[in-house]
Amino acid sequence: MDNLARYIGLAFFLSACMTPQQRAERMELDYGPQCRKLGHSPGSEPYRRCLQSLHNVDVSEGLLHAMSL
């Protein structure tokens, strides 16, 4: 459980170091190609939701991994 708390703390710390614009740019780089491949047009609401959904999946997987350590 200590690892989970450390991981969550680290995630909050790192996210605090980025501006909202930087976070959006990072999500675009990380998940944009997948969302475009799924047929979503950049700048559209479905595209934004796709970026957020893929990001949430990655965060959830990271938490599950941290809990299993």
N, C-alpha and C positions, 0 to 999 in steps of 0.2 A: 504494500500500500504506500510505503514511503516513495517508491519509484514513481507511482502515479502522481503523487503530490508534486514531486520534483518536475515531472514532465509537464504538468499543467502550469506550474509556476514558470517554467522556461518558455512555454508557448506564450503566456501572457506577457512575459518580459520582452520576448522578441517581437511580438506584434505591437507592443508599445513603442518600439524603436522605429516603426514605419508609419508614415503618414497614410491617411486613407487613400490618397492618390497612388502612393507607392504600393500599397496592398492590392489595389485594383490592377495596376500594371503587372504585378507579379502573378496575379490570378490569370490575367490575359495571356501571359507568356506560358504559364503552366498548363492551363486548361483550354485556352482558345482554340488550338488546333482540333481537339476532340469535339468541341461544341460546333465548330464549323463543319467538321466531318458528319456530324449528326444533322446538318442542314439548317442550323440556326445562323441568322445574319448578325454580324457584329453590330452592337448598338441597340439591338432589339431586346424587348423584355424577356422573351424565351432564352435568348443568348445569355443575358445576365443571370437568369435563374439557373441555367446550365452551369455557368462558371461557379456559382455559389454551391450548387449541389455537389459538383465534383470536389470542390474544396472541403465541404462538410464530410464527404466520404473519406478523404485523406486524413482529416483530423480524427474522425472516429476510429479509423484503422490504427492510427498512431496511439490513441488512448488504449485500444484493446491490446496492442503490442506491449505498451508500458505496463499494463496490468498483469500481463503474463510473465513478466521478468521476475 
